[in-house]
Amino acid sequence: MNQEEFVENAKKQLETWQAEVKKMQAEIEKLQAKGQEHLKAQLDQIEEQRKAAQSQLEQIGQANMEAWQEMQSGFQEAWKAMEKGMSEARKKYSDD
């Protein structure tokens, strides 16, 4: 996968996560009335991870070939953390 394809695929996934986060944020308003404030804190953390991944992706998109290959590894670690956070949030929402 070349740099352009990598960036395009990552952008699409970030957009998907953004839509999912927005949906969860709307649900939080309903849940807060039921004493589920802990979910908001978790979602806030996920949003921060998403923003960090977005920032890294923008840097990768502007990097030269050597730099982007080095940055790709760091981005993939952030990506794994984001996937884990989203998975945990999904479980919480389906459990509550």
C-alpha positions as CSV (number, residue, x, y, z in Angstrom):
1,M,0.0,0.0,0.0
2,N,1.5,3.3,-1.0
3,Q,1.3,6.5,1.1
4,E,-1.8,8.0,-0.8
5,E,-3.8,4.7,-0.4
6,F,-2.8,4.5,3.3
7,V,-3.9,8.1,4.0
8,E,-7.2,7.6,2.0
9,N,-8.1,4.4,3.9
10,A,-7.3,5.9,7.2
11,K,-9.4,9.0,6.4
12,K,-12.4,6.8,5.6
13,Q,-12.0,4.9,8.9
14,L,-11.7,8.1,10.9
15,E,-14.8,9.4,9.3
16,T,-16.6,6.2,10.3
17,W,-15.4,6.5,13.8
18,Q,-16.4,10.2,13.9
19,A,-20.0,9.3,12.9
20,E,-20.0,6.5,15.6
21,V,-18.7,8.9,18.2
22,K,-21.4,11.5,17.4
23,K,-24.1,8.8,17.7
24,M,-22.7,7.8,21.1
25,Q,-22.6,11.4,22.2
26,A,-26.3,11.7,21.4
27,E,-26.9,8.6,23.5
28,I,-24.9,10.0,26.4
29,E,-27.4,12.8,26.9
30,K,-30.1,10.2,27.4
31,L,-27.9,8.0,29.6
32,Q,-26.8,10.9,31.8
33,A,-30.3,11.2,33.1
34,K,-29.9,7.5,34.2
35,G,-26.6,8.1,36.1
36,Q,-24.3,6.9,33.3
37,E,-21.8,9.8,33.5
38,H,-18.8,7.3,33.4
39,L,-19.6,6.6,29.7
40,K,-19.1,10.3,28.8
41,A,-15.6,10.2,30.3
42,Q,-14.8,7.1,28.2
43,L,-16.2,8.7,25.1
44,D,-14.3,11.9,25.7
45,Q,-11.1,9.8,25.9
46,I,-12.0,8.1,22.6
47,E,-12.6,11.5,20.9
48,E,-9.1,12.6,22.1
49,Q,-7.6,9.5,20.6
50,R,-9.5,10.1,17.3
51,K,-8.2,13.7,17.2
52,A,-4.6,12.5,17.8
53,A,-4.9,10.0,15.0
54,Q,-6.4,12.7,12.7
55,S,-3.4,14.9,13.5
56,Q,-0.9,12.1,12.8
57,L,-2.7,11.3,9.6
58,E,-2.4,14.9,8.4
59,Q,1.3,14.8,9.1
60,I,1.7,11.5,7.3
61,G,-0.1,13.0,4.3
62,Q,2.4,15.8,4.1
63,A,5.6,13.8,4.8
64,N,8.2,12.7,2.3
65,M,8.6,9.0,1.6
66,E,11.2,8.3,4.3
67,A,9.4,10.3,7.0
68,W,6.0,8.8,6.2
69,Q,7.4,5.2,6.6
70,E,8.8,6.2,10.0
71,M,5.5,7.9,11.0
72,Q,3.4,4.9,9.8
73,S,4.5,2.8,12.7
74,G,3.5,5.4,15.3
75,F,0.2,5.9,13.6
76,Q,-0.5,2.2,13.6
77,E,0.0,2.1,17.4
78,A,-2.4,5.0,17.8
79,W,-4.8,3.2,15.5
80,K,-4.8,0.1,17.6
81,A,-5.5,2.2,20.7
82,M,-8.4,3.8,19.0
83,E,-9.8,0.5,17.8
84,K,-9.5,-0.9,21.4
85,G,-11.3,2.2,22.8
86,M,-14.1,2.0,20.3
87,S,-14.5,-1.8,20.9
88,E,-14.7,-1.2,24.7
89,A,-17.2,1.6,24.2
90,R,-19.4,-0.5,22.0
91,K,-19.4,-3.3,24.6
92,K,-20.4,-0.7,27.3
93,Y,-23.3,0.6,25.2
94,S,-24.6,-2.8,24.5
95,D,-24.3,-3.9,28.1
96,D,-26.0,-0.9,29.6
